[in-house]
Amino acid sequence: MTVTIYHNPRCSKSRQTLGLLEERGVMPTIVFYLEQPPSASDLKSILAKLGKRPRDIMRIKEQPYKDLALGDPDTSDDDLIAAMIAHPILIERPIVVSGDKAALGRPPEAVLEIL
């Protein structure tokens, strides 16, 4: 089974989640999503696996969120996804994908449910 973590090494929760996986003997594929953001189709797939909508995984305190007025409730899901791809700092982290399931590592232990 392939496990993938969308990881930001500067984030303590992301580091803790990666460590938790490795402690369990899981060596995930690491995607440094700030350098290699997911495509729109990948992000839609991740959202489906999470059972969430784009707004549910957005970091609303980041500057691009404010600059692009993404808090506007009329902003479409496709526009939110496009903003996350253009500004991957907006994507909440870490996200772990395992098969047809995904989990947000907040708290890090939440990812254990999908392994």
URZI-V208338 format. One record per backbone hydrogen bond with DSSP energy under -1.0 kcal/mol. NH is the residue of the N-H (numbers start at 1). CO is the residue of the C=O. E is the energy in kcal/mol with one decimal. If there is no record, write none. Layout:
BEGIN
NH,CO,E
NH,CO,E
END
This chain:
BEGIN
4,97,-2.7
5,29,-2.7
6,95,-3.2
7,31,-2.7
11,8,-2.2
15,11,-2.4
16,12,-2.8
17,13,-2.4
18,14,-2.4
19,15,-2.4
20,16,-2.3
21,17,-2.2
22,18,-2.5
23,19,-2.6
24,20,-1.2
25,22,-1.8
26,21,-2.5
29,3,-3.1
31,5,-3.0
33,31,-1.8
35,32,-1.5
36,32,-2.4
43,39,-2.8
44,40,-2.4
45,41,-2.1
46,42,-2.6
47,43,-2.6
48,44,-2.2
49,45,-2.3
50,46,-2.2
51,47,-1.6
52,47,-2.2
56,53,-1.4
57,54,-1.6
58,55,-1.2
59,90,-2.9
60,58,-1.1
62,59,-1.3
66,62,-1.2
67,63,-3.2
68,64,-2.4
69,66,-1.4
70,65,-2.3
72,69,-1.5
75,72,-2.2
80,76,-2.2
81,77,-2.7
82,78,-2.4
83,79,-2.0
84,80,-2.1
85,81,-2.0
86,82,-2.3
87,83,-2.3
90,87,-2.6
91,88,-1.9
92,57,-3.1
95,6,-1.1
96,103,-2.9
97,4,-3.0
98,101,-2.7
101,98,-1.8
103,96,-2.4
105,94,-3.0
106,104,-2.0
110,107,-2.2
111,108,-1.6
112,109,-1.5
114,111,-1.3
115,112,-1.0
END
